[in-house]
Amino acid sequence: MKTFYDVLQYLKEFGVYIHVGKRLWDIELAALEVDNLYKTDILNAKDYATVKLILSHEHTMEVENPSD
């Protein structure tokens, strides 16, 4: 897993489909969903850390250079 797209595909494995309309909102919603999956012990610590790192990077990039 290396990109935001990879994260979205990974979340689909758990029945989580995200498309709000703005990329920034999609990233933020994905972060919330990942937090919830981790809190319910569905995600392990390694996957959680990897996904959060990717989402944090994508969020920073999107704030600096909005695509919408």
Helices and strands as residue ranges (DSSP letters): H 4-12, H 23-39, H 45-64
